[in-house]
C-alpha cells in the first residue's frame, strides 16, 4: 500500500524530542501505526492485537520489555493498561526521550491510566482520517484554520486547486487512508470497518448487549450529523433507554467516531441553548450507515448541507489535532429565537464567527446572525467568514469574508 504523507509527522517528531513516551489516539484505520512506522523506521514493533503478546503483557508485565527493549512501537496499548507503570519505570531509569511510541483506538479505557502513570512524561496526539490537504498532496502545510489575513495570504500562495465536484466524491469516500492508497470497494470497506469496530472496540471493551441495536443507534446518530443532540429522540427511535443512549454515545465519542461541538453561552447570552451538536468524524462512515451510496446522491439529497457542514467541521478539527492542539476552542451558537452561528472559534481573547454553506454564491444573508456577538462588550470580535464552494476569497462586507473550502 502506497504511503500518503501525513501533516502530523512533524508534530510527532517534535513530541518525541520532548517526552519519553508519545501516545497517538484515534479511530481504527486512520493511520496511527502507519505514520509511526514511517517516521521511526527501524525500531521494534509490537501489537497487542496479537493474543500471545497480550497474554504475555498481563502475565509477565515485569519482564515484557526485556525481549523487546525501547525504542519500541506498541500498538493498541489500551488492551494492556497494566504496562503503563513499567513504561514509566523504564523511561525514568534511562532518561531518554522518544523511547515508547504507543497507539490506542479507544480513549475510554486508557486515559485514566495514562494520567496516573505517565503525567508529565507523555505527549498525547489525536489523529483523525486524511485531511483535504493530505488528499491533495498539501500535507506540509501545518497550521490550524483561522480566518485572519496571515492565514489567508499563506493559503492564497499554497492551497492546491480542486474541482468542486471532487469535494462531494471525498465526502462520500470518507477519510480512511486505505480508501486512497488502494482501490477498495466502498461498501465492502465500510461494512468490514463497522464489523471490526463492533467486535474489537464495542463488544470487548464495553457492556453493549445488543449489537444490532448498537448499529441502529450508530445509524440514528449518523442521520443526525450536524444537528443538536437529542438523546430522547434517538433512544425512542432505537428502542433503548436514555441512560443507555448516553452510555453508547460516550463510546462513540471516546473512540473518535463522533465529536460533540460545545455550545457557546455566558451570562450575557442568556437565551443561548446549552445542548451540544453532534458530528460524525468520517463522512464516508456516516454515508454508509445512512445508505447514501454515491457522491451525486449525497450532493442532490436532503442531507447535502449536513454532510458538507460535517466535512468542514472535521477538516477544521484535523488542522488543530495535526498541529498538536488536543482541545481547540471551538463552539457553536444557537438561541431560543433559532439564530445560529455554525462555529465560533476563540483564540487569544477574540471570537471568529464561521458559517458553513455549500453555496457557490456567498452573500450578506449568510452572515446575518454574526451580529448576536455584538452584545459581548468584553470580547473582541474578529473576522467572520463563510466557508463555501466559491473558489475565491471575497469581502462580503468590511468585517466578513467568504473562504473556499479548499483553503482549510
C-alpha positions in Angstrom: 0.0 0.0 0.0 1.4 3.4 -1.0 2.2 5.7 1.9 0.3 9.0 2.0 2.3 11.8 3.7 0.7 13.0 6.9 0.7 16.5 8.2 1.1 15.2 11.8 4.6 13.7 11.1 6.4 16.8 12.3 4.2 17.1 15.4 5.0 13.5 16.4 8.7 14.1 15.8 8.6 17.2 18.0 6.8 15.4 20.7 9.4 12.6 20.7 12.1 15.3 21.3 10.2 16.5 24.4 8.8 13.3 26.0 10.0 9.8 26.7 6.6 8.5 25.5 4.3 9.5 22.7 0.7 8.3 22.5 -1.3 8.5 19.3 -5.0 8.1 19.8 -7.6 7.9 17.1 -10.3 5.7 15.5 -9.3 2.4 13.9 -7.6 2.6 10.5 -6.9 6.3 10.5 -3.2 5.5 10.0 -1.7 5.7 13.6 0.6 2.7 13.2 1.5 3.5 9.6 2.7 7.0 10.3 4.7 5.8 13.3 6.4 3.1 11.3 7.1 5.6 8.6 8.8 8.2 10.7 10.6 5.9 13.2 11.8 3.4 10.5 13.8 0.6 12.1 12.6 0.4 15.7 10.8 -2.6 17.1 7.1 -3.1 16.7 4.6 -5.0 19.0 0.9 -5.2 18.6 -1.4 -6.2 21.5 -3.9 -7.4 18.9 -1.7 -10.5 19.0 -3.3 -12.7 21.7 0.0 -14.3 22.6 1.7 -11.0 23.2 -1.4 -9.7 25.0 -1.3 -12.7 27.4 2.4 -12.2 28.0 1.7 -8.5 28.8 -0.7 -9.5 31.5 1.1 -12.5 32.9 4.7 -11.2 32.6 4.4 -7.5 32.7 7.6 -7.0 34.7 9.7 -8.7 32.0 7.7 -7.8 29.0 10.2 -5.3 27.7 13.3 -7.5 28.3 12.9 -9.2 25.0 12.0 -6.0 23.1 13.6 -3.1 24.9 12.9 0.5 23.8 12.7 2.3 21.5 9.6 0.4 20.5 6.1 1.0 19.0 3.3 -0.7 20.9 0.0 -0.9 19.1 -3.4 -0.9 20.8 -2.0 -0.2 24.2 -5.5 0.1 25.7 -5.7 -3.7 25.9 -2.9 -3.8 28.5 -3.0 -0.7 30.7 -1.1 -2.6 33.3 2.1 -1.9 31.2 2.0 1.8 32.0 3.8 1.6 35.3 6.6 -0.4 33.7 6.8 2.1 30.8 7.1 4.9 33.4 9.8 2.9 35.3 11.9 2.2 32.2 11.5 5.8 31.0 12.6 7.2 34.3 15.6 4.8 34.5 17.1 5.5 31.1 16.1 9.2 31.0 15.9 9.2 27.2 13.3 10.8 25.0 11.4 9.1 22.2 11.5 5.7 23.8 7.9 4.5 23.6 5.5 5.1 20.8 2.0 4.0 21.7 -1.2 3.8 19.8 -4.7 3.4 21.0 -8.1 3.2 19.3 -10.1 3.9 22.4 -9.6 6.6 25.0 -12.2 5.4 27.5 -10.2 2.5 28.8 -6.9 4.3 28.6 -6.7 7.9 29.7 -7.1 7.4 33.4 -4.1 5.0 33.4 -2.1 7.4 31.3 -2.7 10.4 33.6 -2.0 8.4 36.7 1.2 6.7 35.4 2.8 9.0 32.9 1.9 12.5 33.9 4.5 14.9 32.6 6.3 12.2 30.7 3.9 11.7 27.7 2.9 13.7 24.7 -0.6 12.8 23.6 -1.7 13.5 20.0 -5.0 12.8 18.4 -5.1 11.6 14.7 -8.2 11.7 12.5 -8.5 10.4 9.0 -6.9 12.0 5.9 -7.4 15.8 5.7 -8.2 17.5 2.4 -4.6 18.9 2.5 -3.2 15.3 2.6 -5.5 14.1 -0.1 -4.4 17.0 -2.3 -0.7 16.4 -1.6 -0.5 19.6 0.5 0.5 17.8 3.8 3.4 20.1 4.5 1.1 23.0 5.4 0.6 22.5 9.2 -1.4 25.5 10.5 -4.8 25.3 12.2 -7.5 27.2 10.3 -8.2 30.8 11.5 -9.8 33.4 9.2 -7.1 36.1 9.6 -5.1 37.7 6.9 -1.8 35.9 7.5 -3.5 32.5 7.2 -5.4 33.6 4.1 -2.3 35.0 2.4 -0.4 31.7 3.1 -3.3 29.7 1.6 -3.5 32.1 -1.4 0.0 31.1 -2.3 0.0 27.4 -1.3 -3.5 25.9 -1.5 -3.9 23.4 -4.3 -6.8 23.8 -6.6 -9.5 21.1 -6.6 -12.6 20.6 -8.8 -15.5 21.2 -6.5 -17.2 18.0 -7.8 -14.2 16.3 -6.1 -15.4 17.6 -2.7 -18.5 15.5 -2.9 -16.5 12.5 -4.0 -14.3 12.9 -1.0 -17.3 13.4 1.3 -18.7 10.1 0.0 -15.4 8.2 0.0 -14.6 9.3 3.6 -11.1 9.9 5.1 -9.7 6.5 5.8 -6.2 6.2 4.2 -6.8 2.8 2.8 -9.6 4.2 0.6 -7.0 6.4 -1.1 -3.8 4.3 -1.0 -5.6 1.3 -2.7 -8.7 1.0 -4.9 -11.1 -0.6 -2.4 -14.8 -1.3 -2.7 -16.6 1.3 -0.6 -19.4 -1.0 0.6 -17.0 -3.8 1.5 -14.6 -1.5 3.3 -17.2 0.3 5.5 -19.1 -3.0 6.1 -15.9 -4.6 7.3 -15.0 -1.4 9.3 -18.3 -1.4 11.1 -18.0 -5.1 11.9 -14.4 -4.7 13.2 -15.4 -1.7 15.3 -18.2 -3.7 16.9 -16.1 -6.7 17.6 -12.9 -5.0 18.9 -14.0 -1.7 20.3 -17.6 -2.3 21.4 -18.0 -6.0 22.3 -14.7 -6.5 24.0 -14.4 -3.2 25.9 -17.9 -2.3 26.8 -21.1 -3.7 28.1 -23.2 -3.5 24.9 -25.6 -6.4 25.0 -27.4 -6.0 21.7 -25.1 -5.3 18.7 -27.9 -4.9 16.2 -29.4 -2.2 18.3 -26.0 -0.6 18.6 -25.7 -0.5 14.8 -29.2 1.0 14.7 -28.0 3.6 17.3 -25.0 4.5 15.2 -27.3 4.9 12.2 -29.6 7.1 14.1 -26.7 9.2 15.1 -25.3 9.4 11.6 -28.7 10.6 10.3 -28.5 13.5 12.7 -24.9 14.6 12.0 -24.6 18.4 12.3 -27.8 18.6 14.4 -28.3 19.4 18.1 -28.1 16.3 20.2 -31.5 14.9 21.3 -30.8 11.7 23.1 -34.5 11.2 24.0 -35.5 11.2 20.3 -32.6 8.8 19.4 -33.4 6.5 22.3 -37.1 6.3 21.3 -36.1 5.6 17.7 -33.7 2.8 18.6 -35.8 1.3 21.4 -33.4 1.8 24.3 -33.4 3.9 27.5 -32.0 7.4 27.6 -29.2 6.3 30.1 -28.3 3.5 27.6 -28.2 6.0 24.8 -26.0 8.3 26.8 -23.6 5.5 27.6 -23.4 4.4 24.0 -22.8 8.0 22.9 -19.8 8.1 25.2 -18.4 5.0 23.4 -18.7 6.7 20.0 -17.1 9.9 21.3 -14.3 8.2 23.2 -13.4 6.1 20.2 -13.3 9.1 17.8 -16.3 8.2 15.8 -18.4 11.1 16.9 -17.5 14.7 18.0 -19.7 16.9 20.2 -19.4 20.6 19.5 -20.0 22.6 22.6 -22.5 25.4 22.7 -21.2 29.0 23.4 -23.1 30.7 26.2 -22.4 33.0 29.1 -24.3 35.3 31.5 -24.9 37.9 28.8 -26.3 35.5 26.2 -29.0 34.0 28.5 -31.2 32.9 25.6 -28.4 30.6 24.2 -29.1 26.9 24.2 -26.8 24.6 26.2 -27.1 21.4 24.1 -24.1 20.2 22.1 -24.2 19.4 18.4 -23.1 16.0 17.1 -20.9 15.4 14.2 -19.5 12.1 12.6 -15.8 12.5 12.1 -15.8 10.4 9.0 -18.3 11.3 6.3 -17.8 8.0 4.5 -18.9 6.1 7.5 -21.9 8.4 8.0 -22.9 7.9 4.4 -22.5 4.1 4.6 -24.7 3.9 7.7 -27.4 6.2 6.3 -27.3 4.5 2.8 -26.3 7.5 0.7 -24.5 5.4 -1.8 -22.9 7.8 -4.3 -21.4 11.3 -4.4 -24.2 12.5 -6.8 -26.9 11.3 -4.5 -25.3 12.9 -1.5 -24.9 16.2 -3.3 -28.5 16.3 -4.5 -30.0 14.8 -1.4 -31.8 16.2 1.7 -28.7 15.7 3.8 -26.2 17.5 1.5 -26.0 20.5 3.7 -25.4 18.3 6.8 -22.7 16.3 5.1 -20.9 19.5 3.9 -21.1 21.0 7.4 -19.8 17.8 8.9 -17.0 17.6 6.4 -15.9 21.2 7.1 -16.0 20.8 10.9 -13.9 17.6 10.7 -11.4 19.5 8.4 -11.0 22.3 10.9 -10.5 19.8 13.8 -7.9 18.0 11.7 -5.9 21.2 11.4 -5.9 21.6 15.2 -5.1 18.0 16.0 -2.4 17.8 13.4 -0.7 20.8 14.9 -0.8 19.1 18.3 -3.7 21.0 19.8 -5.9 18.5 21.6 -8.7 20.7 22.7 -9.4 23.6 20.3 -11.7 26.3 21.5 -14.5 25.6 19.0 -18.2 26.2 19.8 -21.5 26.9 18.1 -24.2 29.4 19.0 -27.9 29.0 18.9 -30.6 30.8 20.8 -34.2 30.4 21.6 -35.1 32.6 18.6 -33.3 30.0 16.3 -30.5 32.4 15.5 -27.4 30.2 14.9 -23.7 30.5 14.1 -22.3 27.2 12.9 -18.9 27.6 14.5 -17.3 30.2 16.9 -13.6 29.9 17.1 -12.0 31.5 20.1 -8.3 32.4 20.1 -6.3 35.0 22.1 -9.4 36.6 23.5 -11.0 37.0 20.1 -14.1 35.3 18.7 -14.3 34.4 15.0 -17.8 33.5 13.7 -18.0 31.0 10.9 -20.9 30.0 8.7 -20.7 26.8 6.6 -22.7 26.8 3.4 -22.5 24.5 0.3 -23.3 27.5 -1.8 -21.1 29.0 -4.6 -22.8 32.3 -4.1 -21.9 33.7 -0.6 -23.9 36.7 0.5 -24.8 39.0 3.4 -27.7 36.8 4.4 -25.2 34.1 5.4 -23.6 36.4 8.0 -26.8 37.9 9.3 -26.6 36.1 12.7 -23.0 37.2 13.4 -24.4 40.4 14.9 -25.6 38.5 18.0 -22.0 38.6 19.2 -22.1 42.4 19.3 -23.6 42.1 22.8 -20.3 40.7 24.1 -18.6 44.0 25.1 -15.7 42.4 26.9 -14.7 40.2 23.9 -13.1 41.2 20.6 -14.9 40.0 17.5 -12.5 39.1 14.7 -13.0 38.5 11.0 -16.1 36.4 10.3 -16.3 34.0 7.4 -18.5 31.9 5.2 -16.8 28.6 4.2 -18.3 27.6 0.9 -17.9 26.3 -2.6 -17.0 29.6 -4.2 -13.4 29.4 -5.3 -12.1 32.8 -4.3 -11.8 34.9 -1.1 -14.2 37.9 -1.4 -15.1 40.5 1.2 -18.9 40.2 1.9 -18.5 43.4 4.0 -15.8 45.2 5.9 -15.5 42.5 8.6 -16.5 39.3 6.9 -15.2 37.2 4.0 -16.0 34.1 2.1 -13.3 31.4 2.1 -13.1 28.4 -0.3 -13.5 25.1 1.4 -10.3 24.0 -0.4 -8.3 26.6 1.7 -8.9 24.7 5.0 
